[in-house]
Amino acid sequence: KGFEIMDRIRVIWHGDAEIRAALETHRDYILGETLCEELREAPNPEGLEPFDINGREVHLGISKVPI
């Protein structure tokens, strides 16, 4: 996506209960390691890109936070 290593990002996701639990459990770690300023669940996967994470489908939207 052309991000720089120090860019702040916003992540919008949609997934099942197991994905939700993992993201909630590791939220602080994810935010700190990725410089993510917002990690938010979307009500549906519309407009998000599908990924397979350990056999689970998760949809993600990642965007740069404007300075």
mmCIF file of the N, C-alpha and C atoms, coordinates in Angstrom:
data_MODEL
# 
_entry.id   MODEL 
# 
loop_
_atom_site.group_PDB 
_atom_site.id 
_atom_site.type_symbol 
_atom_site.label_atom_id 
_atom_site.label_alt_id 
_atom_site.label_comp_id 
_atom_site.label_asym_id 
_atom_site.label_entity_id 
_atom_site.label_seq_id 
_atom_site.pdbx_PDB_ins_code 
_atom_site.Cartn_x 
_atom_site.Cartn_y 
_atom_site.Cartn_z 
_atom_site.occupancy 
_atom_site.B_iso_or_equiv 
_atom_site.pdbx_formal_charge 
_atom_site.auth_seq_id 
_atom_site.auth_comp_id 
_atom_site.auth_asym_id 
_atom_site.auth_atom_id 
_atom_site.pdbx_PDB_model_num 
ATOM 1   N N  . LYS A 1 1  ? 0.815   -1.203  0.000  1.00 0.00 ? 1  LYS A N  1 
ATOM 2   C CA . LYS A 1 1  ? 0.000   0.000   0.000  1.00 0.00 ? 1  LYS A CA 1 
ATOM 3   C C  . LYS A 1 1  ? 0.854   1.260   0.000  1.00 0.00 ? 1  LYS A C  1 
ATOM 4   N N  . GLY A 1 2  ? 2.164   1.113   0.051  1.00 0.00 ? 2  GLY A N  1 
ATOM 5   C CA . GLY A 1 2  ? 3.039   2.272   -0.019 1.00 0.00 ? 2  GLY A CA 1 
ATOM 6   C C  . GLY A 1 2  ? 3.234   3.021   1.294  1.00 0.00 ? 2  GLY A C  1 
ATOM 7   N N  . PHE A 1 3  ? 2.970   2.373   2.411  1.00 0.00 ? 3  PHE A N  1 
ATOM 8   C CA . PHE A 1 3  ? 3.147   3.023   3.699  1.00 0.00 ? 3  PHE A CA 1 
ATOM 9   C C  . PHE A 1 3  ? 4.630   3.098   4.051  1.00 0.00 ? 3  PHE A C  1 
ATOM 10  N N  . GLU A 1 4  ? 4.984   4.105   4.816  1.00 0.00 ? 4  GLU A N  1 
ATOM 11  C CA . GLU A 1 4  ? 6.327   4.224   5.373  1.00 0.00 ? 4  GLU A CA 1 
ATOM 12  C C  . GLU A 1 4  ? 6.324   3.571   6.755  1.00 0.00 ? 4  GLU A C  1 
ATOM 13  N N  . ILE A 1 5  ? 7.479   3.152   7.225  1.00 0.00 ? 5  ILE A N  1 
ATOM 14  C CA . ILE A 1 5  ? 7.586   2.424   8.487  1.00 0.00 ? 5  ILE A CA 1 
ATOM 15  C C  . ILE A 1 5  ? 7.029   3.215   9.679  1.00 0.00 ? 5  ILE A C  1 
ATOM 16  N N  . MET A 1 6  ? 7.072   4.536   9.636  1.00 0.00 ? 6  MET A N  1 
ATOM 17  C CA . MET A 1 6  ? 6.609   5.354   10.757 1.00 0.00 ? 6  MET A CA 1 
ATOM 18  C C  . MET A 1 6  ? 5.200   5.915   10.566 1.00 0.00 ? 6  MET A C  1 
ATOM 19  N N  . ASP A 1 7  ? 4.519   5.525   9.495  1.00 0.00 ? 7  ASP A N  1 
ATOM 20  C CA . ASP A 1 7  ? 3.155   6.003   9.267  1.00 0.00 ? 7  ASP A CA 1 
ATOM 21  C C  . ASP A 1 7  ? 2.207   5.482   10.344 1.00 0.00 ? 7  ASP A C  1 
ATOM 22  N N  . ARG A 1 8  ? 1.321   6.326   10.759 1.00 0.00 ? 8  ARG A N  1 
ATOM 23  C CA . ARG A 1 8  ? 0.239   5.924   11.664 1.00 0.00 ? 8  ARG A CA 1 
ATOM 24  C C  . ARG A 1 8  ? -0.880  5.387   10.787 1.00 0.00 ? 8  ARG A C  1 
ATOM 25  N N  . ILE A 1 9  ? -1.537  4.325   11.259 1.00 0.00 ? 9  ILE A N  1 
ATOM 26  C CA . ILE A 1 9  ? -2.571  3.699   10.447 1.00 0.00 ? 9  ILE A CA 1 
ATOM 27  C C  . ILE A 1 9  ? -3.872  3.538   11.213 1.00 0.00 ? 9  ILE A C  1 
ATOM 28  N N  . ARG A 1 10 ? -4.905  3.239   10.447 1.00 0.00 ? 10 ARG A N  1 
ATOM 29  C CA . ARG A 1 10 ? -6.239  2.941   10.954 1.00 0.00 ? 10 ARG A CA 1 
ATOM 30  C C  . ARG A 1 10 ? -6.605  1.575   10.370 1.00 0.00 ? 10 ARG A C  1 
ATOM 31  N N  . VAL A 1 11 ? -7.084  0.669   11.207 1.00 0.00 ? 11 VAL A N  1 
ATOM 32  C CA . VAL A 1 11 ? -7.472  -0.666  10.751 1.00 0.00 ? 11 VAL A CA 1 
ATOM 33  C C  . VAL A 1 11 ? -8.936  -0.896  11.092 1.00 0.00 ? 11 VAL A C  1 
ATOM 34  N N  . ILE A 1 12 ? -9.688  -1.236  10.071 1.00 0.00 ? 12 ILE A N  1 
ATOM 35  C CA . ILE A 1 12 ? -11.083 -1.602  10.240 1.00 0.00 ? 12 ILE A CA 1 
ATOM 36  C C  . ILE A 1 12 ? -11.171 -3.075  9.862  1.00 0.00 ? 12 ILE A C  1 
ATOM 37  N N  . TRP A 1 13 ? -11.836 -3.869  10.673 1.00 0.00 ? 13 TRP A N  1 
ATOM 38  C CA . TRP A 1 13 ? -11.853 -5.315  10.446 1.00 0.00 ? 13 TRP A CA 1 
ATOM 39  C C  . TRP A 1 13 ? -13.261 -5.878  10.612 1.00 0.00 ? 13 TRP A C  1 
ATOM 40  N N  . HIS A 1 14 ? -13.438 -7.055  10.019 1.00 0.00 ? 14 HIS A N  1 
ATOM 41  C CA . HIS A 1 14 ? -14.676 -7.813  10.192 1.00 0.00 ? 14 HIS A CA 1 
ATOM 42  C C  . HIS A 1 14 ? -14.299 -9.286  10.210 1.00 0.00 ? 14 HIS A C  1 
ATOM 43  N N  . GLY A 1 15 ? -14.761 -10.000 11.226 1.00 0.00 ? 15 GLY A N  1 
ATOM 44  C CA . GLY A 1 15 ? -14.443 -11.421 11.337 1.00 0.00 ? 15 GLY A CA 1 
ATOM 45  C C  . GLY A 1 15 ? -15.364 -12.102 12.331 1.00 0.00 ? 15 GLY A C  1 
ATOM 46  N N  . ASP A 1 16 ? -15.103 -13.377 12.568 1.00 0.00 ? 16 ASP A N  1 
ATOM 47  C CA . ASP A 1 16 ? -15.942 -14.159 13.464 1.00 0.00 ? 16 ASP A CA 1 
ATOM 48  C C  . ASP A 1 16 ? -15.563 -13.916 14.930 1.00 0.00 ? 16 ASP A C  1 
ATOM 49  N N  . ALA A 1 17 ? -16.221 -14.651 15.807 1.00 0.00 ? 17 ALA A N  1 
ATOM 50  C CA . ALA A 1 17 ? -16.009 -14.479 17.255 1.00 0.00 ? 17 ALA A CA 1 
ATOM 51  C C  . ALA A 1 17 ? -14.574 -14.784 17.671 1.00 0.00 ? 17 ALA A C  1 
ATOM 52  N N  . GLU A 1 18 ? -13.937 -15.751 17.026 1.00 0.00 ? 18 GLU A N  1 
ATOM 53  C CA . GLU A 1 18 ? -12.556 -16.083 17.375 1.00 0.00 ? 18 GLU A CA 1 
ATOM 54  C C  . GLU A 1 18 ? -11.602 -14.955 16.972 1.00 0.00 ? 18 GLU A C  1 
ATOM 55  N N  . ILE A 1 19 ? -11.831 -14.362 15.818 1.00 0.00 ? 19 ILE A N  1 
ATOM 56  C CA . ILE A 1 19 ? -11.033 -13.200 15.382 1.00 0.00 ? 19 ILE A CA 1 
ATOM 57  C C  . ILE A 1 19 ? -11.247 -12.050 16.364 1.00 0.00 ? 19 ILE A C  1 
ATOM 58  N N  . ARG A 1 20 ? -12.498 -11.800 16.724 1.00 0.00 ? 20 ARG A N  1 
ATOM 59  C CA . ARG A 1 20 ? -12.813 -10.724 17.671 1.00 0.00 ? 20 ARG A CA 1 
ATOM 60  C C  . ARG A 1 20 ? -12.081 -10.941 18.991 1.00 0.00 ? 20 ARG A C  1 
ATOM 61  N N  . ALA A 1 21 ? -12.142 -12.163 19.514 1.00 0.00 ? 21 ALA A N  1 
ATOM 62  C CA . ALA A 1 21 ? -11.488 -12.462 20.793 1.00 0.00 ? 21 ALA A CA 1 
ATOM 63  C C  . ALA A 1 21 ? -9.975  -12.253 20.703 1.00 0.00 ? 21 ALA A C  1 
ATOM 64  N N  . ALA A 1 22 ? -9.364  -12.693 19.613 1.00 0.00 ? 22 ALA A N  1 
ATOM 65  C CA . ALA A 1 22 ? -7.914  -12.520 19.446 1.00 0.00 ? 22 ALA A CA 1 
ATOM 66  C C  . ALA A 1 22 ? -7.549  -11.045 19.374 1.00 0.00 ? 22 ALA A C  1 
ATOM 67  N N  . LEU A 1 23 ? -8.326  -10.271 18.627 1.00 0.00 ? 23 LEU A N  1 
ATOM 68  C CA . LEU A 1 23 ? -8.025  -8.838  18.506 1.00 0.00 ? 23 LEU A CA 1 
ATOM 69  C C  . LEU A 1 23 ? -8.236  -8.111  19.830 1.00 0.00 ? 23 LEU A C  1 
ATOM 70  N N  . GLU A 1 24 ? -9.244  -8.498  20.571 1.00 0.00 ? 24 GLU A N  1 
ATOM 71  C CA . GLU A 1 24 ? -9.473  -7.875  21.881 1.00 0.00 ? 24 GLU A CA 1 
ATOM 72  C C  . GLU A 1 24 ? -8.367  -8.249  22.861 1.00 0.00 ? 24 GLU A C  1 
ATOM 73  N N  . THR A 1 25 ? -7.968  -9.507  22.860 1.00 0.00 ? 25 THR A N  1 
ATOM 74  C CA . THR A 1 25 ? -6.920  -9.973  23.770 1.00 0.00 ? 25 THR A CA 1 
ATOM 75  C C  . THR A 1 25 ? -5.585  -9.289  23.493 1.00 0.00 ? 25 THR A C  1 
ATOM 76  N N  . HIS A 1 26 ? -5.258  -9.111  22.227 1.00 0.00 ? 26 HIS A N  1 
ATOM 77  C CA . HIS A 1 26 ? -3.948  -8.582  21.834 1.00 0.00 ? 26 HIS A CA 1 
ATOM 78  C C  . HIS A 1 26 ? -4.001  -7.141  21.342 1.00 0.00 ? 26 HIS A C  1 
ATOM 79  N N  . ARG A 1 27 ? -5.069  -6.442  21.643 1.00 0.00 ? 27 ARG A N  1 
ATOM 80  C CA . ARG A 1 27 ? -5.296  -5.077  21.151 1.00 0.00 ? 27 ARG A CA 1 
ATOM 81  C C  . ARG A 1 27 ? -4.113  -4.141  21.429 1.00 0.00 ? 27 ARG A C  1 
ATOM 82  N N  . ASP A 1 28 ? -3.678  -4.064  22.664 1.00 0.00 ? 28 ASP A N  1 
ATOM 83  C CA . ASP A 1 28 ? -2.598  -3.134  23.017 1.00 0.00 ? 28 ASP A CA 1 
ATOM 84  C C  . ASP A 1 28 ? -1.311  -3.474  22.276 1.00 0.00 ? 28 ASP A C  1 
ATOM 85  N N  . TYR A 1 29 ? -1.014  -4.757  22.159 1.00 0.00 ? 29 TYR A N  1 
ATOM 86  C CA . TYR A 1 29 ? 0.187   -5.183  21.433 1.00 0.00 ? 29 TYR A CA 1 
ATOM 87  C C  . TYR A 1 29 ? 0.084   -4.795  19.954 1.00 0.00 ? 29 TYR A C  1 
ATOM 88  N N  . ILE A 1 30 ? -1.051  -5.069  19.343 1.00 0.00 ? 30 ILE A N  1 
ATOM 89  C CA . ILE A 1 30 ? -1.255  -4.731  17.931 1.00 0.00 ? 30 ILE A CA 1 
ATOM 90  C C  . ILE A 1 30 ? -1.114  -3.231  17.716 1.00 0.00 ? 30 ILE A C  1 
ATOM 91  N N  . LEU A 1 31 ? -1.764  -2.448  18.566 1.00 0.00 ? 31 LEU A N  1 
ATOM 92  C CA . LEU A 1 31 ? -1.701  -0.988  18.426 1.00 0.00 ? 31 LEU A CA 1 
ATOM 93  C C  . LEU A 1 31 ? -0.264  -0.488  18.534 1.00 0.00 ? 31 LEU A C  1 
ATOM 94  N N  . GLY A 1 32 ? 0.469   -0.987  19.507 1.00 0.00 ? 32 GLY A N  1 
ATOM 95  C CA . GLY A 1 32 ? 1.842   -0.543  19.714 1.00 0.00 ? 32 GLY A CA 1 
ATOM 96  C C  . GLY A 1 32 ? 2.805   -0.973  18.625 1.00 0.00 ? 32 GLY A C  1 
ATOM 97  N N  . GLU A 1 33 ? 2.677   -2.202  18.170 1.00 0.00 ? 33 GLU A N  1 
ATOM 98  C CA . GLU A 1 33 ? 3.614   -2.734  17.173 1.00 0.00 ? 33 GLU A CA 1 
ATOM 99  C C  . GLU A 1 33 ? 3.360   -2.214  15.764 1.00 0.00 ? 33 GLU A C  1 
ATOM 100 N N  . THR A 1 34 ? 2.158   -1.773  15.490 1.00 0.00 ? 34 THR A N  1 
ATOM 101 C CA . THR A 1 34 ? 1.831   -1.334  14.128 1.00 0.00 ? 34 THR A CA 1 
ATOM 102 C C  . THR A 1 34 ? 1.646   0.181   14.013 1.00 0.00 ? 34 THR A C  1 
ATOM 103 N N  . LEU A 1 35 ? 1.796   0.902   15.109 1.00 0.00 ? 35 LEU A N  1 
ATOM 104 C CA . LEU A 1 35 ? 1.521   2.341   15.143 1.00 0.00 ? 35 LEU A CA 1 
ATOM 105 C C  . LEU A 1 35 ? 0.090   2.627   14.714 1.00 0.00 ? 35 LEU A C  1 
ATOM 106 N N  . CYS A 1 36 ? -0.800  1.729   15.079 1.00 0.00 ? 36 CYS A N  1 
ATOM 107 C CA . CYS A 1 36 ? -2.210  1.837   14.737 1.00 0.00 ? 36 CYS A CA 1 
ATOM 108 C C  . CYS A 1 36 ? -2.894  2.771   15.734 1.00 0.00 ? 36 CYS A C  1 
ATOM 109 N N  . GLU A 1 37 ? -3.594  3.751   15.225 1.00 0.00 ? 37 GLU A N  1 
ATOM 110 C CA . GLU A 1 37 ? -4.306  4.689   16.092 1.00 0.00 ? 37 GLU A CA 1 
ATOM 111 C C  . GLU A 1 37 ? -5.764  4.314   16.288 1.00 0.00 ? 37 GLU A C  1 
ATOM 112 N N  . GLU A 1 38 ? -6.271  3.466   15.401 1.00 0.00 ? 38 GLU A N  1 
ATOM 113 C CA . GLU A 1 38 ? -7.662  3.031   15.511 1.00 0.00 ? 38 GLU A CA 1 
ATOM 114 C C  . GLU A 1 38 ? -7.765  1.588   15.031 1.00 0.00 ? 38 GLU A C  1 
ATOM 115 N N  . LEU A 1 39 ? -8.370  0.746   15.844 1.00 0.00 ? 39 LEU A N  1 
ATOM 116 C CA . LEU A 1 39 ? -8.627  -0.651  15.508 1.00 0.00 ? 39 LEU A CA 1 
ATOM 117 C C  . LEU A 1 39 ? -10.101 -0.864  15.804 1.00 0.00 ? 39 LEU A C  1 
ATOM 118 N N  . ARG A 1 40 ? -10.899 -0.904  14.735 1.00 0.00 ? 40 ARG A N  1 
ATOM 119 C CA . ARG A 1 40 ? -12.353 -0.877  14.902 1.00 0.00 ? 40 ARG A CA 1 
ATOM 120 C C  . ARG A 1 40 ? -13.019 -1.989  14.101 1.00 0.00 ? 40 ARG A C  1 
ATOM 121 N N  . GLU A 1 41 ? -14.035 -2.581  14.707 1.00 0.00 ? 41 GLU A N  1 
ATOM 122 C CA . GLU A 1 41 ? -14.803 -3.634  14.027 1.00 0.00 ? 41 GLU A CA 1 
ATOM 123 C C  . GLU A 1 41 ? -15.837 -2.998  13.105 1.00 0.00 ? 41 GLU A C  1 
ATOM 124 N N  . ALA A 1 42 ? -15.924 -3.518  11.883 1.00 0.00 ? 42 ALA A N  1 
ATOM 125 C CA . ALA A 1 42 ? -16.932 -3.073  10.918 1.00 0.00 ? 42 ALA A CA 1 
ATOM 126 C C  . ALA A 1 42 ? -18.173 -3.949  11.067 1.00 0.00 ? 42 ALA A C  1 
ATOM 127 N N  . PRO A 1 43 ? -19.352 -3.396  10.831 1.00 0.00 ? 43 PRO A N  1 
ATOM 128 C CA . PRO A 1 43 ? -20.574 -4.185  10.952 1.00 0.00 ? 43 PRO A CA 1 
ATOM 129 C C  . PRO A 1 43 ? -20.727 -5.252  9.864  1.00 0.00 ? 43 PRO A C  1 
ATOM 130 N N  . ASN A 1 44 ? -20.032 -5.059  8.729  1.00 0.00 ? 44 ASN A N  1 
ATOM 131 C CA . ASN A 1 44 ? -20.068 -6.031  7.641  1.00 0.00 ? 44 ASN A CA 1 
ATOM 132 C C  . ASN A 1 44 ? -18.774 -5.924  6.846  1.00 0.00 ? 44 ASN A C  1 
ATOM 133 N N  . PRO A 1 45 ? -18.471 -6.906  5.993  1.00 0.00 ? 45 PRO A N  1 
ATOM 134 C CA . PRO A 1 45 ? -17.194 -6.907  5.276  1.00 0.00 ? 45 PRO A CA 1 
ATOM 135 C C  . PRO A 1 45 ? -17.157 -6.050  4.006  1.00 0.00 ? 45 PRO A C  1 
ATOM 136 N N  . GLU A 1 46 ? -18.235 -5.360  3.719  1.00 0.00 ? 46 GLU A N  1 
ATOM 137 C CA . GLU A 1 46 ? -18.316 -4.553  2.507  1.00 0.00 ? 46 GLU A CA 1 
ATOM 138 C C  . GLU A 1 46 ? -17.161 -3.557  2.403  1.00 0.00 ? 46 GLU A C  1 
ATOM 139 N N  . GLY A 1 47 ? -16.458 -3.599  1.280  1.00 0.00 ? 47 GLY A N  1 
ATOM 140 C CA . GLY A 1 47 ? -15.363 -2.667  1.039  1.00 0.00 ? 47 GLY A CA 1 
ATOM 141 C C  . GLY A 1 47 ? -14.046 -3.047  1.691  1.00 0.00 ? 47 GLY A C  1 
ATOM 142 N N  . LEU A 1 48 ? -14.005 -4.167  2.410  1.00 0.00 ? 48 LEU A N  1 
ATOM 143 C CA . LEU A 1 48 ? -12.792 -4.612  3.069  1.00 0.00 ? 48 LEU A CA 1 
ATOM 144 C C  . LEU A 1 48 ? -12.180 -5.770  2.296  1.00 0.00 ? 48 LEU A C  1 
ATOM 145 N N  . GLU A 1 49 ? -10.867 -5.920  2.391  1.00 0.00 ? 49 GLU A N  1 
ATOM 146 C CA . GLU A 1 49 ? -10.153 -6.953  1.656  1.00 0.00 ? 49 GLU A CA 1 
ATOM 147 C C  . GLU A 1 49 ? -10.116 -8.254  2.473  1.00 0.00 ? 49 GLU A C  1 
ATOM 148 N N  . PRO A 1 50 ? -10.460 -9.396  1.851  1.00 0.00 ? 50 PRO A N  1 
ATOM 149 C CA . PRO A 1 50 ? -10.449 -10.662 2.588  1.00 0.00 ? 50 PRO A CA 1 
ATOM 150 C C  . PRO A 1 50 ? -9.035  -11.232 2.743  1.00 0.00 ? 50 PRO A C  1 
ATOM 151 N N  . PHE A 1 51 ? -8.787  -11.825 3.905  1.00 0.00 ? 51 PHE A N  1 
ATOM 152 C CA . PHE A 1 51 ? -7.524  -12.491 4.208  1.00 0.00 ? 51 PHE A CA 1 
ATOM 153 C C  . PHE A 1 51 ? -7.840  -13.788 4.941  1.00 0.00 ? 51 PHE A C  1 
ATOM 154 N N  . ASP A 1 52 ? -6.940  -14.742 4.833  1.00 0.00 ? 52 ASP A N  1 
ATOM 155 C CA . ASP A 1 52 ? -7.030  -15.989 5.584  1.00 0.00 ? 52 ASP A CA 1 
ATOM 156 C C  . ASP A 1 52 ? -5.963  -15.921 6.674  1.00 0.00 ? 52 ASP A C  1 
ATOM 157 N N  . ILE A 1 53 ? -6.398  -16.000 7.926  1.00 0.00 ? 53 ILE A N  1 
ATOM 158 C CA . ILE A 1 53 ? -5.470  -16.006 9.049  1.00 0.00 ? 53 ILE A CA 1 
ATOM 159 C C  . ILE A 1 53 ? -5.688  -17.312 9.801  1.00 0.00 ? 53 ILE A C  1 
ATOM 160 N N  . ASN A 1 54 ? -4.731  -18.217 9.645  1.00 0.00 ? 54 ASN A N  1 
ATOM 161 C CA . ASN A 1 54 ? -4.818  -19.533 10.292 1.00 0.00 ? 54 ASN A CA 1 
ATOM 162 C C  . ASN A 1 54 ? -6.151  -20.234 10.010 1.00 0.00 ? 54 ASN A C  1 
ATOM 163 N N  . GLY A 1 55 ? -6.591  -20.169 8.754  1.00 0.00 ? 55 GLY A N  1 
ATOM 164 C CA . GLY A 1 55 ? -7.813  -20.842 8.359  1.00 0.00 ? 55 GLY A CA 1 
ATOM 165 C C  . GLY A 1 55 ? -9.093  -20.091 8.662  1.00 0.00 ? 55 GLY A C  1 
ATOM 166 N N  . ARG A 1 56 ? -8.975  -18.909 9.203  1.00 0.00 ? 56 ARG A N  1 
ATOM 167 C CA . ARG A 1 56 ? -10.143 -18.082 9.508  1.00 0.00 ? 56 ARG A CA 1 
ATOM 168 C C  . ARG A 1 56 ? -10.182 -16.906 8.557  1.00 0.00 ? 56 ARG A C  1 
ATOM 169 N N  . GLU A 1 57 ? -11.388 -16.603 8.081  1.00 0.00 ? 57 GLU A N  1 
ATOM 170 C CA . GLU A 1 57 ? -11.522 -15.464 7.172  1.00 0.00 ? 57 GLU A CA 1 
ATOM 171 C C  . GLU A 1 57 ? -11.689 -14.184 7.978  1.00 0.00 ? 57 GLU A C  1 
ATOM 172 N N  . VAL A 1 58 ? -10.903 -13.200 7.627  1.00 0.00 ? 58 VAL A N  1 
ATOM 173 C CA . VAL A 1 58 ? -11.013 -11.877 8.224  1.00 0.00 ? 58 VAL A CA 1 
ATOM 174 C C  . VAL A 1 58 ? -10.928 -10.863 7.079  1.00 0.00 ? 58 VAL A C  1 
ATOM 175 N N  . HIS A 1 59 ? -11.704 -9.819  7.184  1.00 0.00 ? 59 HIS A N  1 
ATOM 176 C CA . HIS A 1 59 ? -11.695 -8.759  6.180  1.00 0.00 ? 59 HIS A CA 1 
ATOM 177 C C  . HIS A 1 59 ? -11.075 -7.521  6.826  1.00 0.00 ? 59 HIS A C  1 
ATOM 178 N N  . LEU A 1 60 ? -10.145 -6.887  6.111  1.00 0.00 ? 60 LEU A N  1 
ATOM 179 C CA . LEU A 1 60 ? -9.421  -5.737  6.657  1.00 0.00 ? 60 LEU A CA 1 
ATOM 180 C C  . LEU A 1 60 ? -9.448  -4.551  5.711  1.00 0.00 ? 60 LEU A C  1 
ATOM 181 N N  . GLY A 1 61 ? -9.512  -3.392  6.324  1.00 0.00 ? 61 GLY A N  1 
ATOM 182 C CA . GLY A 1 61 ? -9.315  -2.136  5.624  1.00 0.00 ? 61 GLY A CA 1 
ATOM 183 C C  . GLY A 1 61 ? -8.239  -1.377  6.379  1.00 0.00 ? 61 GLY A C  1 
ATOM 184 N N  . ILE A 1 62 ? -7.147  -1.049  5.691  1.00 0.00 ? 62 ILE A N  1 
ATOM 185 C CA . ILE A 1 62 ? -6.025  -0.359  6.340  1.00 0.00 ? 62 ILE A CA 1 
ATOM 186 C C  . ILE A 1 62 ? -5.786  0.933   5.606  1.00 0.00 ? 62 ILE A C  1 
ATOM 187 N N  . SER A 1 63 ? -5.758  2.024   6.359  1.00 0.00 ? 63 SER A N  1 
ATOM 188 C CA . SER A 1 63 ? -5.512  3.330   5.737  1.00 0.00 ? 63 SER A CA 1 
ATOM 189 C C  . SER A 1 63 ? -4.567  4.152   6.600  1.00 0.00 ? 63 SER A C  1 
ATOM 190 N N  . LYS A 1 64 ? -3.882  5.062   5.948  1.00 0.00 ? 64 LYS A N  1 
ATOM 191 C CA . LYS A 1 64 ? -2.944  5.955   6.635  1.00 0.00 ? 64 LYS A CA 1 
ATOM 192 C C  . LYS A 1 64 ? -3.739  7.067   7.322  1.00 0.00 ? 64 LYS A C  1 
ATOM 193 N N  . VAL A 1 65 ? -3.340  7.383   8.536  1.00 0.00 ? 65 VAL A N  1 
ATOM 194 C CA . VAL A 1 65 ? -3.956  8.482   9.272  1.00 0.00 ? 65 VAL A CA 1 
ATOM 195 C C  . VAL A 1 65 ? -3.282  9.772   8.808  1.00 0.00 ? 65 VAL A C  1 
ATOM 196 N N  . PRO A 1 66 ? -4.064  10.725  8.326  1.00 0.00 ? 66 PRO A N  1 
ATOM 197 C CA . PRO A 1 66 ? -3.453  11.976  7.882  1.00 0.00 ? 66 PRO A CA 1 
ATOM 198 C C  . PRO A 1 66 ? -2.779  12.726  9.039  1.00 0.00 ? 66 PRO A C  1 
ATOM 199 N N  . ILE A 1 67 ? -1.697  13.368  8.716  1.00 0.00 ? 67 ILE A N  1 
ATOM 200 C CA . ILE A 1 67 ? -0.947  14.135  9.743  1.00 0.00 ? 67 ILE A CA 1 
ATOM 201 C C  . ILE A 1 67 ? -1.594  15.481  9.946  1.00 0.00 ? 67 ILE A C  1 
# 
